[in-house]
Amino acid sequence: MTASGVAELTERIVECVDERRLVETACAYVSTPSPTGSEEAMAETVRAALEDAGLAVTWQEVEDGRPNVIGTLEGTGGAPSLMLNGHMDTSYSGREPHLRGIVGFQPRALVRDGRIYGLGISNMKGALACYLEAVRALDDAGVRPRGDVLIACVVGEIEKTQWGEEFRGREYRGYAAGSRYLPTHGGIADMCILGEPTEQRVVLGHYGAMWARISTHGPFVHTAFSSGRIGENSIVRMREVIDDVLAWIPEWERRAEYRGVQGVVNIGSLSGGHPWRVSRTPNRTDLFLDVRVPPTMRMQDAKRALADLVRELRAKYPDYGVEYEVFVTAPGAEIGESHPLIQAIDAGHERVFGQPPERDVVRWFSDASALTRYGIETVNYGTSSGLPGPDGENLDIEGLVKVASVYAIAIARICEGSQ
């Protein structure tokens, strides 16, 4: 197709993005509750929308009540296939005491002053709605892709995991549970756009995560007999260990630098003793760490660095019973600057926003981690984050329309859409 033909086709695609239809889809998605582990109702809503758009729908039962839903627009052949991937689960349910009454943290969409408020709109039901609108716009513009286009709506992406005896069940099974299942059961494509909220930046790389527990031990003693033994208390012992961990963190931050971004470690949880029986000293106290790992570092090497720290702690505190475990290893992901998918997004973004998109490296996790390991090269590019403020999650409608337009242009370029 000539340059003038490409330009004319691009303009027609942009004109066919329907704001009203996009808002209706986004609101329907937000108004369907789907906390991690309870995504089935959302899957039904998505399936109906995909079928209404004329896509062939595949239902993958990841586990009971937790399906991935894939809508496929079959191409005419002879061009790469493209997946648009996004998670259906939300970080919260809206029933949490500290979120009640906050409009942007409720599974009920509200349109106000040019914005959509509601749980999941930014992370990432707005992107799921944009995917569908992009495909609809292509159809309305009379564009017939040669490559297949897949909209993959998956379960269990949110950074959650099972641990121990207490935190078990499907509500804790996140960290790419759906996207790990997806390609092993036929959900594959040559490349993928993942519409996480990136502030319309192209994310060339993101960190992975290693979650670990470090524990101290002490005697289990009744309060009446604990006098003079406070230093043996596992909680008190953990205080010293935390100081050493804090001293180790800057070393890790430097070691885990990636593309000018330093690594990071979060002390995410501390557990020791029993609130219902504080008449006993706790025999064990657990410190939980979230260690962010650059995509260029093997998880084995990250674990080895943590093991070295633990050995130092054991040598320093031989009576503390220091032990550790690693219970999450979710690698990062990256994509090359010269990848055709980057070029397609650049072209669409520049047409819609009037300037090239910025690049970014982020320390949050995405399902690109799982997809890239099955040979599906993936880039994160999506709406403004709509970072939760006093009113919770929200997104600008104009921004959603523009991002849907970028997706539609990228699809046409990658899948070689023609009239």
N, C-alpha and C positions, 0 to 999 in steps of 0.2 A: 504494500500500500504506500502511496506517495505521502510526503510530509503533509501536504495540504489535506489529503484524505484522512490521515491520522488526526489532525487538528479538528477537522469537521466532525469526525466520529466522537472525539473526546468531548466536544461542546454538546453534542446531542445527548451523550451519556449524563453529563452534569445536569442538563435541563430536566432529565427524567427522574432525578432523585426527588422523591415526594416527601416533604416535611411532615404533612399530616399523617401519612401512612407510617412513617418512621416513628413518630411520637406515639401513635396508637400501639405499635408493636412493643416499643420500649416500656410503655405503661403496663401493658398486659404481662410482660415478663416480670417487672418489678412487683406487680400485685399478686404474683404467684409465689408464696413462701418456699424457700429452698435452702435452708441451712445445711451444712455438710452432713451427709448421712440421710437426708430426707429430700432428695432431688426429684422423686418420681412425678409429683404434680407439675413441676416445672417442665419436666421432659414431655409430659402430655401436651402442655401448652405449646412448647416448641414444635413438637411433631405436627400439631394441627396447623401451625403457621407455615412450616416447611411444605406440607402437603398442599396447602392453599396456594402456595407459590408455584406449584407444579414440579417440585423436586421429588426424586425417588428417595424414600426414607428407610434407613436401616436402624434397628433398635438393638443395641448391645447391652445385655444384662450383666453389668459388671459384678453385682451381687444383688440379692433380693431387695427390690425397691430402689435400686440405684442404677438406672440405665444411662448409657451414652446414646445420643441421638445424632445421626448423621444424615444430612440432606445432600443429595448429589445431583448436580446438573451435568449430564453426560455430554461430553464434547463430540465433535464430528471426527476427531482423530488427527494425529500428526503434530501435537504441541504438548508442552509440559502440563502436568496437572498441578493444581493449587488448592491447598487446604486453608480454610479460615477457621481457626480453632479458638474456643473460649469456654470457660468453666461456668456451670450453672449454679454452683454452690456459693453461698454468701458467708461472710466471716462471722456473722451473728444471726440470731433468730429474731431479734427485736423484743424478746421477752425478758432480756437481762434487766435487772432492776435499775442499773445506771443508764439504760438506753430508753426506758419507757417514757413516752411523751415527746421524744425527739423525732420530728417528722422524717428526717433523712435516714433514720435507723429503723423504720417500720416497713414491713412488706406491703405497703400501700402507696401507689404512685400519686404524687401531687404535682400538677403543672402550675407554676406561679412565676410571673415576671420573666418569662422566657427561659425558665429552667425546669428541669424535672428533678423532683426530690423523691427519695425512697431507697430502701435497703437494696444494695447491689447495683444501683444504676451506674456507678462509676467502676465497680469491681465485680463483674464486668458485663452486666446485662445490657448496658448501652451499646457495647461493642457487638454483642450477639444480634441486637436489633439492626445495627449498621451493616453487618454481613448480609442479612436477609434483604435489606433495602438496596444494597449494591447489586445483588443478583436480580432483584425485581427491576431496577433501573436499566440494567443491561437488556433484559427482555423487552421492556417498554421501548427501548431505543432500537430494537430489532437486531441486536448484536448476538451472534451465534459463536460462542467460543469453540475452538478446536480441541483444547485440552479440557479435561474434567475439572469441575469446580466442586469442592466439598465444603460444606459448613458442618463442622464437628463441634457439637455441644456436649461437654464432658462433665462428669461428676468429680468431686473430691480433689480439687486443686489447692484449696486453702491450706496454709502451713499449719497442719495439725497432725498428730500421730498418736497411736496407742502407746501406753507405757504402764508397766507394772500391773498390779491387781485391780486398781481402782479405775483407771482410765482405759477402758476397753469398749469396743463396739464400733459400729459403722460411723457414728458421729465424730470419731477420732481418726478415721481413715481418710486422710487427705494426702498432701504432698504428691500430686500427679497420679493418684489412684486410677482415675479415668483415662488419662492420656497414656499411662503405661499399658493399660488394657487395649486401648484403641488400635495401635498398629499390629498387635499380635493377633487381632481378630479381623483383619482386612481393612482397617481404616488408615490407608496410606496414600501419600501423594509425593510428588517430586520436591515440593517446598511448601512453606506455611507462613502465613501472617498470623500473628498472635496479638490481638488487640487489647492487651493490658493497658491501663491508663498511664501513658508515657508523656503527657503534655505535648502531644504531636511531635515528639522527638523520635528519631530512629535509634533504637537501642542495639548497639553492635555487640554488646556482651553484658551478661549479668552473672553475679556471684551465685554459688551454690551454698548449701548449709550443711553443717555437721552439728548435730545435737548430742550433748554428752552429759553424763552424771559423774560428779566427783563426791565421794562420801567419806565422812569421818565416823569413827565408832567410839563408844565408851560404855562403862558398866551401867546396867539397869538397876537403879538403886531407889529405894523409898526416900521421900523427902526427909523423914525423921532420922535417917542414917547418912545423909549426904553432907553434913557439916564438915568443912575442911576439904571437900573433894570437888569443889566447883571446877577446878581445872581439868577434871576427867570427863566432864559433861561434853557430849559430842557436839552440842551447839556451840559451846564456848571454844572447843577445839576448831570448829569450822571458822570461827572468827579469824583465827590466825591464817588458816588456809586461804580464806578470801583475800586477805592482804597480799599473799604471794601470787594468787591468780591475777589480782589487779596490777601487780608489778610485771606480770608476764604479758598482759594484753598489749601494751605499746610495742613490744617485740614482735608479736603476731601481726599487728597492724602494718608494720613495716615489711615484714616477710610476705604478707599477702597482698601487697600493692599490685594493682592491675590497671594499665592504661592511665596512670596518674591518679587513680583512686585507691586509697588505703583500705586494707581489710578492717573488719570490725568484729567485736565480740560483745555479746549481751549476756549479763547475768539475769536469766529470765525467771528463775524460781528458786525458792529455798524452802526445804521441808524437813522438819525434825520434831519429834515428840508427838503427843496426843492431847489435843485441847480438852478432851473429855476425861483425861487422867493426868493432870499436871502434878500429881503427887509422886510421879516417877521421873527420874532422869531419862532422857531418850538414849537408847542404845545406838541409834544411827541418825545422822543428819545428812541430807542430800543437797548438793548445789548443782543446779542445772544451767548449762551454758549453751548458747547459740553462737557457734563459730562460723563466720562467713568465709567461704573458700573460693578463690578466683577460678575461672574456668580453665586456666592454664596449669593448675596444680592438681595432681592426682589426690583423690580422697585418701589413698593409702599413706601419702606423705603428710597430709593434714593429721591423720590419726597418729602417725608416728611422732609428730611434734607434740601432740597432747600427751602421748605415752611418756615422752621425755620429761614433760612437766610433772607428771604423776610420780615418776621415779625420783625426781628431785624432792618432791613433797614427802615421799616415804623415807628418804634418807634424812631429811630434816626433822621429821616427826615420826620416829620409828614406833611409838606407842599408840598412834592415833588410828591405826587400822585403815589407812587411806586406800581406797579402791576406786575404780572407774569403769564406765561402760560407754560405748558410743551406740546410740539407738536410732539415729537418722543420718543417712548419707545421701544427699540430693545434690548431684553435681551442677555446676553452672553451665552456661552455654554461650557460644559466640558465633558470629557470622562475618564473612569477609566483606570489606568495603566494596569490592568489585562484583559482588554477586548480582545477577540480573534482577533479583527481587528488590534489592536496594535501589537499583536504577529505576525500576518501575514505580516504586513508592516516591522516589525523588521527583519523577516526572509528574505524577499525580498531585503531590503536595505543592509543587511550585505552581502548577496551573490553578489550584484551588486557593492557596494561601498567598500567592504572589511572591514567594521567596523559597529557597531550598530549606528543607527541614534541618534542624540542628541534630547533632549526634549526642549520644549519651551512653554512659556505663552506669549500671545500677546495682545495688546490693540486695535487692529483693529477688525472690525465687519466682520462676515461671515454668509452665509446662514445656517450654523449649528444652528444658533439661532432658525430659524423656524423649521428645520427638527427634531431637538431633541424634540421639543414640540409635535410632532406627533409620538413619540416613535421610530424615526429613529436615532439611536445612530451614531454620526458623528465625524470623525476626520479630521482635516486639515493637509494635507501632500502634498507638491508639489515642483515644480522646484525652482531653485534659483530665488530670486526676480528680478534680473536684474534691480535693482533700477534705475530709470531714471537719467542719467547723461546729459552731454551736447548733446548727440545724442538721448536722449529719451529712450523708452522701447526697450529692447533687451534681448535675451537669447542665451546661449551657446547650440549649437546643440547636442554636446556630452551629456550634462546634460539632455536634453529632451529625448534622447534615453535611458539613464539610468533610468530615472523616469518612462518612459513607461514600461521598463522591470520590475521595482518594482511593478507597478500596475498589470501587467500580472501575476506575481508570487502570489500576494495577492489574486487576483480573483481565481486562481486555488486552493489556500489553503482554502479560505472562502467558495467557492461554490463547493468544493470537485471535482475539475476537474480530469478526468481520460481519459485514451486512449481509 
